[in-house]
Amino acid sequence: MTFEEIKQKEHLYYAKTFSRFDRCFVSGKGCELTDLEGRTYLDFFGGIAVNALGYADPELTGAIANQAAKLIHISNLFYSLPQTELCERLVKGSDFARVFFCNSGAEANEAAIKLCRKYFFDRGENRFRFLTADNSFHGRTLATATATGQPKYSRAFRPLPEGFTYLPYNDLTAMEEALQAPDVCAVLLETVQGEGGVLPADPAYLQKAAALCKKHGVFLILDEVQTGMGRCGTLFSYQQFGITPDVVTLAKGLAGGVPIGAMLCSKALEDTFGPGDHGSTFGGNPLACAAANVVVRRLTETDLLAHVQKAGAHLKARLKGLMDRHACLKAVRGLGLLVGAELDPSCPGREIVAAGLEHGLVLNCAGHNTLRFAPPLIVTEAQIDRMADILDQLLP
Ligand SMILES: Cc1ncc(COP(=O)(O)O)c(C=O)c1O
């Protein structure tokens, strides 16, 4: 099929949920993608911060092929070696006691929401409310779209689940006041609002929020769907904020592109879910876990995290350098290899992204007209330099 034929058929048959860019990628190697017409691109998007090890990583593709040849799926009614290995790796590399696997970030957050509510239900306490942040993003299911502090994601889907209150991000006074309500069960936050425009939390805010949660006996859930799994230069980004949440959610990079989500909880919550309380047919199946074991191994047993820190610093420095030459670049911010460059409203990010494709560069624009850079974690400094040189030509 030619690109035009694919496009026509997509317009005929696919749900009208995405406004796609005019490219169809067919393969990749490292940080480079190839489209249907054979043109190559430097990838600073990573399939929305997913493709942690880049494309065609031999260890990852080998593990997937190997597992696929043995057993793709068996359900969670049986024990599984790849899943057990992954649980152990995640628990031993973190501050958590238990792991639950699902298939996406939204599902991981759903699991966290259900877990925290059930904890208080079991104790006969009427605590069900979640405090979340304005401008946050937690997913597209009804509960997670409601948890998301951006009404555009939920307003058409009423009635929405009750028990969600939105607070200004980084506003401790608002948090302190809201925690006085007797029905709060948890605070749900991102360490860096990725979809919201790569906006990092103030460390003092997260530290105080964690202390307030403890004081009021409510749980702190960190949504690390985008920021976790090395994206920010540490296995979990909360490790850079001097806090330990009660629950953390993961997805995106965890299996390097194979769909998986995970919800990790502390010892205090480990007995909350019993058999039948929650579940998933596919969640953490042998194929996804075999892939995730490779990603977690690379993050914990090689120098990949140190590389992310170094490459992330280089990326930020190059983007900050461009600020002197392009007045439309308003701010550069982020952690590790999750970096945002905010553009002036006169310079629409979507146009820069489209122009990038013409110049062999895959970019993305997130909230607040911010270019979001989330390349594979293996990106080299030479590739960052190439990207910055292209961007230098694209920006007015
Ligand atoms: C912080 C955060 N939480 C949740 C989600 C939802 O993840 P998924 O699309 O896998 O359901 C996303 C997706 O962008 C995210 O960035």
The ligand as an ORCA input file, in Angstrom:
! r2SCAN-3c Opt
* xyz 0 1
  C       1.460     11.096     33.742
  C       0.595     10.224     32.898
  N      -0.307      9.437     33.497
  C      -1.110      8.619     32.787
  C      -1.043      8.569     31.422
  C      -1.947      7.651     30.665
  O      -1.222      6.601     30.150
  P      -1.862      5.646     29.027
  O      -2.030      6.465     27.794
  O      -0.858      4.535     28.885
  O      -3.165      5.157     29.569
  C      -0.114      9.372     30.752
  C      -0.048      9.366     29.286
  O       0.466     10.251     28.655
  C       0.723     10.214     31.511
  O       1.617     11.018     30.927
*
